[in-house]
Amino acid sequence: MNQVLHELSLHFIDLDKCAHYYAGMKSRFNNRVFGCMCVVLLLSACGSLRGPESVAGPMAADATNRSAAHTEPAADDLDNDAYVATPTGEIDTLLTVDALPAKPDLLQRMRAGFRLPEVDSKHHQQYLRWSLEHPSYLKNLFDRGAPYLHYIVEQVERRGMPLEIALLPAVESAFKPNAVSRSRAAGIWQFMPATGRHFGLRQDWWYDGRRDIVSSTNAALDYLTLLHERFNGDWFLALAAYNAGQGNLAKAIKRNKRAGKATDYQSLRLRQETRRYVPKLLALRDIVADPQRYQIELPEISDVPHFEVVQLQGQVDIQKIAADAGLDVDEVRHLNAGFLRWATSPQGPHRLLIPLSHVEQFRDQSAATGTVTYQHHPVAPGDTLSQIARRYGVSVGAIKSTNNMRNSRIRAGKSLLIPVAAANSGADTAVAIESNSNNSSLPTNSSAKLIHRVRSGDTLWSIARQYQVKVQQLLSWNSLKINQVLSLDQPVTVFTAR
């Protein structure tokens, strides 16, 4: 076989000889083998073609070379499905690149929308060099940002902004929704408290809109649009103002005007962080535009939405949201970082982000199990927080958290908000409380021990209701915490009257 391949390669250059050789070779081998040999040689010949000269080094970043990211993929990168065989085994058609169905790739979509110019800065080169030395950082960065990036790209495109803007949260916060700076800027877009409020981001004990992916993204793009207009359509100045504050940037421009100097971004005297800000964004842009050139492997991010927005009318326990959706509570919090406490605020409505693959389950389960509701308890003389908690079958911590209490002191005449399961409210709750009011968390000799296996949709509230016991008793019997997520088939010990 090696001899045959060698002979065929010698004749391959001359087409007349190749045709003559084909007739002779076909008689020596069956169609299937000969067809495979032809494909091997064809690919070998394609691989030997010389392409354009490589750039001088990985740090070179001129726009001409960067445009290589927009070329069609090489034939070597195609799947083997590109070669379609007939039922007889002979190669019938070699599909072209254009005929192959393209996989939706969010990063490729972003590359097509990059349009900010290059910047000549030592900081640009420094960040490129650092990225080459820390490839795992960039992979982790985009893994972390993947749940949010499609939504951000959609909003940036809708406003006609350069798609480099979609990478700004990577520079601001490394796509960490809970990131808080020393100056108290928060969220993936790093809004200061006052700036966030100015752009409609509510901040209270229950909720911080700066950490809300949807709210903060739209507020950030509103702010950047305003800055772009204020600084005469110069995106570099708009970005610098986003980082330094528009007042500080306006002062820097005035200083240069008085001194008769240029007022473009690179001519201004700015603080070190702001001088690095735009070059860092552009260096990240260059890496995304052509990762192979910098020998960096970026994760694949599908160009499809990651989450769906679900509207909630009342207050809901975050643990219950996770259970209903079949998700880990950390994943729910990661997508909904704006919710600061164990539940959403009592005052709705609320916007909840649920992964697209879990939305149907969440809607089915939440409709079946109900939500957390609240009852008002007027504090009577002699009441203690522990007595009230036992009466309603909830923890002291849940009452303190709901009412924003720093200690357990309560005053007669005041009203407390008590969290209860929706299915336990009203008359049913009164019956359950009355029947269990004298129960202790400790089982008695007349108690029967049962093992309840957690099913989909189960919560501590629903299990307590099913067996006519208190949530506090379940916590005590099973060494659980009030905000602990139950897992499917988890055993829960229950003591009931014989």
Buried (B, 14 or more C-beta within 10 A) or exposed (E): EEEBEEEBEEBBEEEEEBEEBBEEBEEEBEEEBBBBBBEEBBEEEEEEEEEEEEBEEBEBBEEEBBEBBEEEEEBEEBEEEBBEEEEEEEBEEEEEEEEEEEEEEBBBBBBEBBEBEBBEBEBBBBBBBEBBEEBEEBBBBBEBBBBBBBBBBBBBBEEEBBBBBBBBBBBBBBBBBBBBEEEEBBBBBBBBBEBBBEBEBBBEEBBBBBBBBBBBBBBBBBBBBBBBEBBEEBBBBBBBBBBBBBEBBBEBBEEBEEEEEEBEBEEBEBEEEBBBBBBBBBBBBBBBBBBEBBEBEBEEBEBEEBBBEBEBEBBBBBBBBBBBBBBEBEBBBBBBBBBBBBBBBBEBEBBBBBBEEBBEBBBEBBEEBBBBBBBEBEBEEEBEBEEBBBBBBBBBBBBBBBBEBEEEEBEEEEEBBBBBBBBBBEEEBEEBBEEBEEBEBEBEEEBEEEEBEBEEBBBBBBBBBEBBBBBBBBBBBBEBEBBBBBEEEBEBBBBEEE
